[in-house]
Amino acid sequence: MKKVLLGFVAVLIVFEVLSYVEHGLILRSVYETSRNLFRPDMDSLMWIYQVLMVVGAFFFSFIFSKGYEKKGIGEGVRYGLYMGIWLSLGMAYGTYAMMAIPYSLALQWFIYGIITYIIAGIVLALVFGSKAKAEVKP
């Protein structure tokens, strides 16, 4: 459970930093020009997004721990890719189907989401360690 909690904290940091890069820097101008498409009280509801990020980071780490095979960074990349496609596809294109957002925004959400989950998967693989490290006894 110690590695799950450590992984959770590491993944939460990755999610927070990359969320800021994606939404606060890269997509800021898109959001400013599309402000009329979003809730007028969206800023006051961002705490919900933070709660979702905490819960998501925990379960991302917890699920990884249940299938962990000690195969190193490649395992983290694979896990991040699978989870990224699954979660980002629904979020990006589900939102596109329900809101009049530009297609380019949905595509960017999808791509950046996959990148974020791959990086988070790599971080988990590093936290959990590889087979070679696990077999070395002090």
Secondary structure, 3 states (H helix, E strand, C coil): CHHHHHHHHHHHHHHHHHHHHHHHHHCHHHHHHCHHHCCCCHHHHHHHHHHHHHHHHHHHHHHHHHHCCCCCHHHHHHHHHHHHHHHHHHHHHHHHHHCCCCHHHHHHHHHHHHHHHHHHHHHHHHHHCCHHHHHCCC
